[in-house]
Structures are given as C-alpha cells and as structure tokens.
C-alpha cells in the first residue's frame, strides 16, 4: 500500500518516460532496419570500395560499446559546434548501432538463399537488383525475423543507457523516483516487470508475424 501511495504522483512522469523509451526503440529499430538494408547490399553486392566501407562500418560499430558511441555523439560533436539534445543524440546513436547489428542478421538471411534460386532468376531475365528485390530480400527477411525481434528486445533494454546523458526515459525517471523515496527494491522490481511486459509483447508479436508469413517447407534445414 505504501508503495502504491508513493508511486501515484509519479505515474505521469513514468508514463512520459515509457513513451520516450518506446519512441527511442521504435525509431531506432525502423531506421536501423533501413540502414541495414543498404549495409548488407554494400557488403554482399557492392563494388570493392563499398564492400570494404560497409564491412568496416559494421565491424567498427559491433566492436565498440554502445555507451562509447553515445558519448562520442553527445559529448564529441559539440567540439565541432554540433550540439544535439539528449533525445536526438540517443536516436542517432541507437540507429547507427542497430543498423550494424541488423545488417549482420540480414546478411545471414541473404546467404541462406540457395545458389540455384539465383541462377534460376538470372535465367528468366532478372538482373541483380530485380533478383535482390523479388527473390532474395523477401526470403532473407523471413529467415531474419527471429534475429530482428531479438534486436528489438535488446533495444528496449539498451534504452536505459541513454539515462547517462540525461534523457528522461523510463529508467532515468525510475532512478530519480527511487533516490527520492528510498524504495529502491520496490521501484526497480516494478520497472523490471514493465520491461518484461514490453519484451513479452515483442516476443508474442514476433511469433504471430512468423506464423502469418510461414511457408510450409520454408526453413533452414537445407543448411544443416
């Protein structure tokens, strides 16, 4: 009862923090996916320059901590007179990070397409880009759905990193609430449950999407 009485005044702030968490997650996942498409095409089908550039970018981003990337954007860019709000800096950092990871997931899907299908598409007159658009990408996306859903789960969890630059997302608001009320266990358990609910929703949504796009016999068994 005491916890409920204490948390009621903070509900508007917690709701706002949850909204920022969801905004950061959705924008990062969506635009990260767009960026990943260009990266994977560059890695697999670009010329030598774009292959090196795309592969190097993915390797660099995946090899450095998210917090380092966030700090470079938020604290580093003012050095060249570019100042961003915590939300804008977080969105940019998360999009960059997510695009690299999603590119690797999509790459696995692209490589799962059998060479016979590619040869067949060329034999009926499709060029490389039409083959990617109509043959490779739709199947690669199906292969990558589980991994892409995991990326959304990771993004939900990683949004808490943004509190380090003062973004009032869910964890930031919760931390302030805990420090003012000294109800650390209660608030962190409560917020943990909120994160679990969000992740459960993503997981269930992914299962529904997989069933919707499931094609009998369409699996990775031929790769084993």
N, C-alpha and C positions, 0 to 999 in steps of 0.2 A: 504493500500500500504506500509506503513512504517513497519508494522509487517512482511509482505512478504519479504521486503528487509532485515530485521534483521534476519529472520529465515533461509534464503537460505544458509548462511555459516555453519549453524548448522545441516543442513539436513543429512550429513554423520554421525555425532555423534548421532543424533536422530534415524537414521536407525540402527546404531550399537546397541543403547540402546533397540530399539524394538526387534532386533534379540536376545539379551540376555534375555529379558522378555519372548519371545516365547520359547526359549531354556529351561529356568527355568520352565515354565509352562508345556511344553510337557514332559520333563524328570520326573518332579515331579508327573504328572498325570499317566504316564505309569508305572514307577517303584513303585509308591504308590499303584496302582491297583494290581500289582504282590504281594506286601507285604500284601495288604488287603485280598487277597485270602487265604494266609497262616493264617492270623489272624482269619478270620471268621471260617475257618475249625478248628482251635485250640479252638475257643470259643464254637463251637457247637458240634464238633465231637471228640475233643481230650480227653485224659485222664484227671484226676483231676488236675495234675500239669500243663498241657498245657492250660486247661481252665482258671485256676487262672492266669497264666502268660499272656495269650493273653488278657483276660478281664482287668487285672490290667494295662497292657500297654496302651490299648485303653482308659481306664478311665483317666490315668495319662496324656496322650497327649491331649485328648479333654478337660481336665480340667485346662490346663495351656496355657498362651498366646503364640502365635507363636513367638513373639519377644523374649520372655524368652528362648524358645528352641533354637532360632537362636543365641542368645548371649552366651548361655552355650556352644554351639559347637564352635563358632568362638573365643570367649574370654576365655572359660573354658579349652578347650583341650590343649592350649599351656602350661597350668600348669603341664601337664604330657608329655611335649615335643612332642605334636602333633600339628603341625601348618598347617592350611589349607588356601587356597586362598579364597577371598570373594565368588567367584562363587561356588567352591567346598563345602564350608560350607553352602551356601544357598541351593544348590541342596540337600545335605544330610538332612538339617533341614526340607525342604519342603516335601521331600519324606516321612520322618518319620511322619510329621504332617498329610499329605494327606492319608497315609496308614491307620491311625487310623479312620479318618472320612469315608473313602471309605469302611472300614470294617463294620462300622455301617450301611451304605447304603446297602451293600451286605447281611448283616445279615437279614435285613428286607425282602429282596428278597428271601433268603433261607427259612425263617419262613413262607413265603406266600404259599409255596408248600404244598398242602393238604397231610394229612397222608395216604389217600387212594392210592395216587400215589407211595408213598414209600413202602407201603405194597405190591402193585402190582409188583414193581420192584424186591422186595425180593422174591416174589412168583415165578418169572420166572428165578431165579437163580443168579441175580446180587448181588454182595457183596456190602458193604458200600461204598467203593471207586469208584466202577463202577457206583453205583447209583448216587453218587455226580457228577461224570464226565459226565454221559449221560442223567440223568433225572433232577437233582436238579439245577446244575450250569447254563445250557442253559436257563432255565426258570427264575431263580433268576436274571440273567443278564438282561433279558428283563424287569423285574419288576424294576430293579435298574437304568435303563438308565436315566430317568429324574433326579434322585438324583445325579448320577455320572456327568451329564452335569453341574449341579449346582456347583459341586466341581471344575470343570474346570474353571467356571466363578469366583469362589472365589479365585482360584489360580492366575488367571490373575490379580485380584485386590490386592491380598496379596503380589505379587512380589514387590510392591512398598516398602514393609517393608525392603527389602534387601538393600535399599539405606543407612540404618543406619549403615551398616558395610562397606560401601564404594563400593558396587557393582554398576558399571555404567549401570544400567538398565534404562528403559525409564523414570521413574520418577526422578531418580538421574540426568540424563542429562538435563531434563526439568527444574529442580530446579536450576541447575547451570546457565542455559540459562536465566531464569527469574531474578536471582540475578545480572547478568551482564548487562542485558538490561533494567531492571526495568519495564518490560512489564508483570507484574505478571498476570493480568486478562487475557490478550490475550493468553499467553502460557499455562496457566492452563485450560482455556476453550478449547484450541486446543488439549491438551493432553487428556482432558476428552472425547472429541469426538473420539480420537483414541481408547481409552479404550472401548467406546460404540460400535464402529465398530467391534472390536475384539469379544466382548461379543455377538453382534448380529450374527456374523458369527458362533460362537459356538452354539448359540440357534437354528439357522436355520439348521445347520448340524445335531443337535440332532433330530430335527423334521423329517428330511429326513431319518435318521437311524431308528427312531421309526416306520415310515411308511414302510420302507423296511423289517423290522423284525416283523411287525404286523401280528398277527394270529387272525382271527375272533373268538370272544368269549373268547379270552385270555386277561383277565383283573383281577382286584382285587375285583370285585363285590361280589364274594363269601365270602369275608372277612367282609363285612358290616353287 
